[in-house]
Amino acid sequence: MSWTEVRRDDRIVEWERSDGHATIRLRRGPNAWHVRVDRLYQSAEGRGYEGERFESEQEAREAVDGWKAEYDVEN
């Protein structure tokens, strides 16, 4: 499946998985970058939520890429 950017503003970028059952959000906070993945209970792999804090944007974006790969599912 693919991920589509569904939100972008001055603090948040969010992607939604093509089945609509998972999102990944990158948020710039006042002192750090935050990334979270949220899977709905309808998700093929079940409900789940995970979040991490990063000191740099680069680290946060690497986590986004990793989670996109990890939480992708077959069509």
N, C-alpha and C positions, 0 to 999 in steps of 0.2 A: 504494500500500500504506500501511498505517498502522503506527505505532509504539506499542507497549504497554509500560508500565512493568512491569518484571519483578523489580526489586530496589529497596529503599529502606531505608536505615538511617541512623545518625547521620553517616556520612561519604560514602556512595556512593548515587547514583541511577543505575539502568541501564535502558535501553529496548532492546527487541528489535523488529526489523522483522517484519512479519506473515509473511514467507516463512521466518523463522528463520535467514536467512543473513547477518545483520548486526546488530551491537549498537553502541550509543553509551553511554559511561559518563562520568558527571560525578563527580569525586572531590574532596573537600576535604582538602588536605594541610596540614601544619603551617604553611606559609608562602605557599601559593598554591592556586589551583584548577586541576585538570587535567581535560582532556576528551580522550577517545579514541574513534575509530571503528574497528571491527574487522569486516572482511568475510571470510567463509569462502570456500574455493576453489570451493564450489558456487554462490556468488553469481553472478547474471546478469552483473554487470560484472567478475567476477573477484576473486581474493583481494586483500586490501589491509589496511594498518594505518596509522593516522595519529594523532598525538597532539600536543597543544599545552598550554602552561602559561599561566595568566592571573592577573593580580593581583587582580581583583575577581570576585565571584560573578556580577554582571551581565554582564560580558564573557564569562564561561564559559557562561552560559545562552544568550547570543546565539549563541555558536559551536554549541551543541547544536541550537538551532533551525535554524541555517544548514545544519548537516550533515544534519539530518533531511530537509530539503528537497533537498539535493544528492544524498544517497544513497538517496532514495526511488526506487522503480521502479514501472513500470506493472503492473497486475494481469495 
